[in-house]
Amino acid sequence: MKLTDIRTLYKESEKLKDTQVTVGGWVRSVRDNKNFGFIDLNDGTSFKGLQIVFTPENIKNYQEVAKLNTGSSLKCIGKLVLTPENKQPFELHALEIEIMSKTGNDYPLQKKGQSMEFLREQGYLRPRTNLFNAVFRVRSEACYALHKFFNDEGFVYLHAPILTSSDCEGAGELFRVSTQDIYSGKKLNPKDELFGKSVFLSPSCQLEGEVFALSMGKVYTFGPSFRAENSNTVKHANEFWHIEPEIAFYELFDDMDLMEKMIKYVIGYLFEKCKNELEFFDKFIEKGLLDKLKNVHESEFARITYDEAIEKLEKNNKNFEFKASWGCDLQTEHEKYLTQEVYGKPVFVYNYPKEIKAFYMRVNDDNKTVKATDLLVPGIGELCGASEREERYDVLLNRIHELGLNEKDYWWYLNLRKFGSVKHSGFGMGFDRFIMYVTGMQNIRDVIPFPRTPKNCEF
């Protein structure tokens, strides 16, 4: 008999009431008093589980079933009975239970209240917990919402390469990919590589995105990015997911409009599709999460220049560990102060000093700042980084030289400025950091299915 998802039972309980259905899943708990028993079963298709009622009269292997441990798997045929007077809207009265596999007392997830650190060590099992089931369900829905948003906005989805020969950010913290024996002790020769040059895992798909934006108008990439920095903060991972739109004829304020619209759309979508999960996070992970997200969804984002931001921060310098001054990069404490204390909502800070921003950002007429912006949100700080891209050949070439980059590595990027160049803009949002924000999770390792961080590549 074909299995029915628990998700389907919640959607079509009225239609399926008093009918015989077959379900399969993993045991969360078993209770019995010799006359009847209850199984809390979850099959992964729904945040909510299914209560199965079983009795010795109907279940021949009653005693064996009653002794099942958490994590055991089974298949059950039963009658769906509506129970509107109880906490759960329905339950399954078992007619037959087939045990697929049993767990013993060594099953790692027997106990409640296990630490995040312990659950990370059990990465192959942690999706079975309520918490991580909810996290990764939200991640899936948010991913779909982003694709739907950009599709509805007329964007083309671009599959950009994971291998690259250039450093988009110019930071040099790249994973090198080599076909040579790196442990031989011999000096590696880039000319002997498969591609005839040094190649790296891509930290960003922006440059490739610009190629297609200057042909197709509006494109976006969405996939993994890699950075080799040895950072052990709660907001950094060496492999992370990145959404990066690029849009021809967009200027900086158009870029801000798009970011604001995207953030609000995805949050609204999650309110609709992940109500139970968000309520769970609000209750157990971050008190006030729903109010925070509603504020973001309903607010008009503030927009201030970097100069204005520094002026406000300097007045509060006595309360900062890192003192703010013109030319500094904003720290997390500065970002939280602006969003939570000054404005109480998301804030775009724009026109940053060019010395602290990447080579591809359009230089303003003052030759001191660039048309770049960071979107800061309450509770986490920076969520998106964006800019107008430098479309002027001579200015871009000068910036490449200023930063000591190799002009030959960017020949094609420069040529884009020769052949039909237009003003264009784009932004990047770390998808994992966004999931942290909408779930209230405090560590990026807990919103990535298999986190890759320093000293951690186990699963």
C-alpha positions in Angstrom: 0.0 0.0 0.0 1.2 3.5 -0.9 2.4 5.6 2.0 0.6 8.8 2.9 2.7 11.7 4.2 1.9 13.1 7.6 2.0 16.5 5.9 -0.9 15.3 3.6 -2.9 14.1 6.7 -2.8 17.7 8.1 -3.8 19.1 4.8 -6.6 16.6 3.9 -7.7 15.3 7.3 -11.4 16.0 6.5 -11.2 14.1 3.2 -9.3 11.2 4.8 -11.3 10.8 8.0 -12.4 7.3 8.8 -10.4 5.9 5.9 -7.5 3.5 6.1 -4.0 5.0 5.4 -0.4 3.8 5.7 2.3 5.9 7.2 6.0 5.4 7.8 8.4 7.3 10.0 10.6 7.5 13.0 9.5 7.1 16.6 9.8 10.2 18.8 8.3 8.5 21.9 6.2 5.5 23.0 3.9 5.3 26.0 1.7 2.3 27.1 -0.2 1.1 30.1 -0.7 -2.6 28.9 -4.3 -1.8 27.7 -3.3 0.6 24.9 -0.3 2.7 23.9 0.6 5.9 22.1 3.4 6.5 19.5 4.6 9.9 18.5 5.7 9.4 14.9 7.4 11.9 12.5 8.2 11.2 8.9 10.0 14.5 8.2 7.3 15.9 5.9 5.7 18.0 8.7 6.9 19.9 11.7 4.0 18.4 13.6 4.0 14.6 14.3 1.3 12.0 14.2 -0.1 10.3 17.3 -0.7 6.6 16.7 -3.0 4.7 19.1 -2.4 0.9 19.3 -4.0 -1.8 21.4 -3.3 -5.5 22.1 -6.5 -6.5 20.3 -5.4 -5.0 17.0 -1.6 -5.3 17.1 -0.2 -8.8 17.4 3.3 -7.6 18.2 2.0 -5.2 20.8 4.7 -5.9 23.5 7.5 -5.5 20.9 6.1 -2.2 19.7 5.6 -0.9 23.3 9.3 -1.4 24.0 10.5 0.6 21.0 13.1 3.3 21.7 13.3 6.8 20.3 14.7 6.7 16.7 13.3 3.3 15.8 11.5 3.2 12.5 8.2 1.6 11.6 5.3 1.4 9.1 1.7 1.5 10.3 -1.6 0.8 8.7 -4.5 2.4 10.5 -7.8 4.3 10.5 -7.6 8.1 10.6 -9.9 9.4 13.4 -10.6 13.1 13.9 -10.3 14.3 17.5 -11.2 18.0 17.4 -11.8 18.0 21.2 -8.1 17.0 21.9 -4.8 18.9 21.5 -4.1 17.1 18.2 -6.8 17.4 15.5 -6.6 13.6 14.6 -4.9 10.4 15.5 -4.3 7.1 13.7 -5.9 4.0 15.2 -3.4 1.2 14.3 -4.5 -2.0 12.6 -1.0 -3.2 11.8 2.5 -2.1 12.7 5.6 -3.3 11.0 8.9 -2.6 12.7 11.5 -1.6 10.2 14.4 -1.2 12.6 15.1 -0.8 16.3 17.4 1.5 18.2 19.1 0.5 21.4 20.0 2.4 24.6 23.1 3.8 22.8 20.9 5.9 20.4 22.5 9.4 20.8 19.2 11.4 20.8 17.5 9.6 23.7 17.7 12.6 26.1 16.0 16.0 25.9 17.8 19.3 26.3 21.0 18.2 24.6 23.5 21.1 23.8 24.0 22.5 20.3 27.6 21.4 20.5 26.6 17.8 21.1 24.1 17.9 18.3 26.7 19.2 15.9 28.7 16.1 16.7 25.7 14.1 15.7 25.2 15.8 12.4 23.9 12.7 10.7 21.0 12.5 13.2 20.3 16.0 14.3 17.7 16.6 11.5 15.4 14.2 13.5 15.1 16.7 16.4 12.2 19.2 16.4 14.6 22.1 16.3 16.6 21.1 13.3 13.6 19.7 11.5 12.2 23.2 11.8 15.4 25.0 10.8 15.9 23.0 7.6 12.2 23.2 6.7 12.4 27.0 6.9 15.6 27.0 4.9 13.9 25.0 2.2 10.9 27.3 2.0 13.1 30.4 2.1 15.1 29.0 -0.8 12.0 28.4 -2.8 10.7 31.9 -2.0 13.8 33.6 -3.3 13.7 31.7 -6.5 10.0 32.5 -6.9 10.6 36.2 -6.1 13.3 36.6 -8.7 11.4 34.6 -11.3 8.3 36.8 -10.8 10.5 39.9 -11.1 11.8 38.7 -14.5 15.3 37.6 -13.5 17.2 34.8 -15.3 18.7 32.2 -13.0 22.4 31.8 -13.8 24.5 28.8 -12.9 27.9 30.3 -12.3 31.1 28.3 -12.0 32.5 27.1 -8.7 36.0 27.1 -10.1 37.6 30.5 -10.7 41.0 32.0 -11.6 40.3 35.4 -10.1 39.7 36.8 -6.7 36.5 38.9 -6.8 36.9 40.4 -3.4 40.7 40.8 -3.6 41.1 39.5 -0.1 43.3 36.5 -1.1 41.6 34.1 1.3 40.9 31.4 -1.3 40.9 27.6 -1.5 43.4 26.5 -4.1 42.4 23.6 -6.4 45.3 21.6 -7.6 45.9 18.5 -9.7 49.5 18.3 -8.5 50.8 16.4 -5.5 50.7 19.1 -2.9 52.3 16.9 -0.3 55.4 16.0 -2.3 57.4 18.9 -1.0 58.1 20.1 -4.5 57.3 23.7 -5.5 54.0 23.8 -7.4 54.0 25.3 -10.9 50.8 26.9 -12.0 51.6 26.0 -15.7 51.5 22.3 -14.8 47.9 22.5 -13.5 45.1 21.0 -15.5 43.9 24.5 -16.5 47.4 25.8 -17.1 47.0 28.4 -14.2 46.2 28.7 -10.6 42.5 27.9 -9.9 40.4 28.4 -6.8 37.0 27.7 -5.3 34.9 30.8 -6.0 34.3 33.2 -3.2 31.6 35.0 -5.2 29.8 34.8 -8.6 29.4 38.5 -9.0 31.9 39.0 -11.8 30.3 36.2 -13.9 26.9 37.6 -13.0 27.9 41.0 -14.5 28.7 39.3 -17.8 25.1 38.0 -18.2 23.5 41.1 -16.7 25.1 43.1 -19.5 23.4 40.8 -22.0 20.2 39.7 -20.4 19.4 42.6 -18.2 18.5 41.0 -14.9 20.2 37.8 -13.6 20.9 36.2 -10.3 23.1 33.4 -9.0 22.4 31.2 -6.0 24.8 28.6 -4.8 27.8 27.8 -2.6 30.7 30.2 -2.1 34.0 29.4 -0.4 36.4 31.5 1.7 39.5 30.1 3.4 39.7 32.5 6.3 40.5 30.9 9.6 37.6 32.5 11.4 35.7 30.8 14.3 33.0 33.4 14.8 29.3 32.4 15.0 28.6 34.2 11.7 31.3 32.8 9.5 31.7 29.5 7.6 34.2 28.4 5.0 31.4 27.1 2.7 28.2 29.1 2.6 25.3 29.8 0.3 25.2 33.1 -1.5 22.5 34.9 -3.5 23.8 37.5 -5.9 21.6 39.4 -8.3 23.1 41.7 -11.0 21.0 44.2 -12.9 21.8 46.4 -15.9 20.7 50.1 -15.8 20.2 49.9 -12.0 21.7 52.7 -9.8 22.4 52.4 -6.1 18.9 53.4 -4.9 17.3 51.0 -7.3 19.5 48.3 -5.7 18.2 49.3 -2.3 14.6 49.1 -3.5 15.2 45.6 -4.7 16.8 44.4 -1.5 14.0 45.8 0.6 11.3 44.2 -1.6 13.1 40.8 -1.5 13.5 40.7 2.3 9.9 41.6 2.9 8.7 39.1 0.3 10.6 36.2 1.8 9.5 37.0 5.4 5.9 37.3 4.2 6.2 34.0 2.5 7.6 32.3 5.6 4.7 33.8 7.7 2.4 32.0 5.4 4.2 28.7 4.9 6.1 28.2 8.2 3.7 29.5 10.8 4.3 26.5 13.2 8.0 26.6 12.8 8.3 30.4 13.5 6.0 30.1 16.5 8.3 27.3 17.8 11.4 29.5 17.3 9.6 32.4 19.0 8.8 30.3 22.0 12.0 28.3 22.5 14.9 30.1 20.6 14.3 33.8 20.5 11.6 35.5 22.5 10.0 38.2 20.4 11.2 36.8 17.1 7.8 37.1 15.5 7.5 40.8 16.5 11.0 41.4 15.1 10.1 39.9 11.8 6.8 41.7 11.6 8.7 45.0 12.2 11.0 44.3 9.3 8.1 43.2 7.1 6.1 46.3 7.8 8.8 49.0 8.2 10.1 51.4 5.6 13.9 50.8 5.7 15.9 53.9 6.7 18.6 55.2 4.4 21.6 57.2 5.7 25.0 58.1 4.4 28.2 56.7 5.9 29.0 60.3 7.1 25.7 60.5 8.9 26.2 57.1 10.5 29.7 58.0 11.8 28.3 61.3 13.2 25.7 59.4 15.2 28.1 56.7 16.3 30.8 59.2 17.5 28.3 60.7 19.9 28.0 57.3 21.6 31.7 56.3 21.4 32.0 56.0 25.2 29.8 52.9 25.0 31.6 51.1 22.3 34.6 48.8 22.5 35.7 49.9 19.1 35.5 53.7 18.7 33.9 54.9 15.5 35.7 57.4 13.3 35.6 58.4 9.6 37.3 55.8 7.6 36.6 52.8 9.9 34.7 49.8 8.8 31.5 49.5 11.0 31.7 46.8 13.7 28.7 44.6 14.8 28.2 46.8 17.9 27.9 49.9 15.6 25.5 48.2 13.3 23.3 47.0 16.2 23.3 50.5 17.8 22.1 52.1 14.6 19.4 49.5 13.9 18.2 48.9 17.4 18.8 52.1 19.4 18.7 54.9 16.8 16.2 53.7 14.2 14.5 50.5 15.5 14.3 49.0 12.0 16.5 48.0 9.1 19.0 50.7 7.9 20.8 51.1 4.6 24.2 52.8 5.1 25.7 54.0 1.8 28.7 55.9 0.3 31.5 54.2 2.2 35.2 55.2 2.0 36.7 53.6 -1.1 39.7 52.4 1.0 37.6 49.8 2.8 35.6 48.6 -0.2 36.3 46.4 -3.2 37.8 47.5 -6.5 34.7 47.1 -8.6 32.5 49.6 -6.7 31.7 52.9 -8.5 33.8 55.8 -7.3 31.8 58.9 -6.3 32.7 62.4 -7.6 34.5 63.2 -4.4 37.1 60.4 -5.2 36.9 59.5 -1.5 33.8 57.3 -1.4 32.1 54.7 -3.5 28.5 54.0 -4.3 28.2 51.0 -1.9 25.7 50.2 0.7 25.3 47.6 3.5 21.8 46.6 4.7 21.8 46.4 8.5 19.0 44.7 10.4 18.1 44.7 14.1 19.6 41.8 16.0 22.3 40.7 13.6 23.8 43.7 11.9 24.9 43.4 8.2 22.7 41.2 6.1 23.4 42.4 2.5 26.3 44.2 0.8 25.6 46.0 -2.5 27.0 48.6 -4.9 26.9 50.2 -8.2 29.6 48.5 -10.3 32.3 50.7 -11.8 31.3 50.9 -15.5 34.1 53.3 -16.5 37.1 51.5 -18.0 39.8 54.0 -17.0 38.5 54.4 -13.4 38.2 50.6 -13.0 41.7 50.1 -14.3 43.1 52.7 -11.9 41.4 51.0 -9.0 42.9 47.6 -9.9 46.3 49.2 -9.9 45.7 51.0 -6.7 44.9 47.8 -4.9 47.8 45.9 -6.3 45.7 43.4 -8.3 47.0 41.8 -11.5 45.4 43.5 -14.5 45.8 40.4 -16.6 43.5 38.4 -14.3 40.7 40.9 -15.1 41.2 41.4 -18.8 37.7 40.2 -19.7 36.1 42.2 -16.9 37.8 45.3 -18.2 36.7 44.5 -21.7 33.0 44.5 -20.5 33.6 48.3 -20.0 34.8 48.7 -23.6 31.9 47.0 -25.4 28.5 48.4 -24.6 29.0 49.3 -20.9 26.1 50.7 -18.9 25.5 51.6 -15.3 24.7 48.5 -13.4 24.3 47.3 -9.8 24.1 44.2 -7.7 24.2 42.8 -4.2 25.0 39.7 -2.3 23.3 38.2 0.7 24.6 35.3 2.7 21.7 32.9 2.7 22.8 31.1 5.9 23.0 34.4 7.8 19.5 35.2 6.6 18.3 31.9 8.0 19.9 32.7 11.3 18.0 35.9 11.3 14.5 34.5 10.6 14.9 31.5 13.0 16.7 33.2 15.8 19.5 30.7 15.7 22.7 32.1 17.1 25.4 30.1 15.3 25.8 29.7 11.5 26.8 26.1 12.1 23.2 25.4 13.2 21.5 26.6 10.0 23.8 24.8 7.5 23.0 21.0 7.0 26.7 20.1 7.0 28.8 23.1 8.2 32.4 23.6 6.9 34.3 25.6 9.5 38.0 25.5 10.7 38.8 22.0 12.0 35.3 20.7 11.0 34.6 18.7 7.9 33.3 15.5 9.5 30.1 14.6 7.6 
